[in-house]
Amino acid sequence: MAYIGNSPDAIQNSIEITRFNGTSACTQFQIPQDVDDAKAIEVLVNSVQQDPDNSYTVTNGLITFSEAPSTGTNNVTVLRRTGLTYTRTQIEAGDILASAVTSTTIANGAVTSAKLSANADSTTTLSVAAGAYGTSTIIPTITVAANGRVTSVSNNTVVTDQTPQILMLAGM
């Protein structure tokens, strides 16, 4: 499975196995785990996997078969896989690999604050307001950081001189 940043530190899984002796008459077997979902366990009778939708149900760890398993020693096997789930609520800068985050890998609206790291030692906060800049009489001044991000925009009025300037060349 792919991760943004580093992989989880550890994944711990185990399989709990419980075996029973079939009697051709008994249809119920109690496992030590409190399981209520037939699909949360795997049941084998004589090494044949049973269908949780048709062959058995489970409530509070009590497995009830639709037909009694055949007679045998340890011929009913119940497997329950367990795992430890790690939940992270915050990602640190060191958790993200260089160039792992691009504009195509971030969902729209996922970034809620406009902070970019200008270098390893400081942070630059952006304060560019959305909108149109410049008109026929106003020229925008745009400042772009080394990383290609627009960091500021301002409007400057064009000053025009209404007096026509005439340039005369010598010899005319």
PyMOL commands that set and color helices and strands:
alter all, ss='L'
color gray80, all
select helices_A, chain A and resi 38-40+93-95
alter helices_A, ss='H'
color red, helices_A
select strands_A, chain A and resi 13-22+28-30+42-45+48-49+56-59+62-65+72-83+115-119+122-125+138-144+150-157
alter strands_A, ss='S'
color yellow, strands_A
deselect
rebuild
show_as cartoon
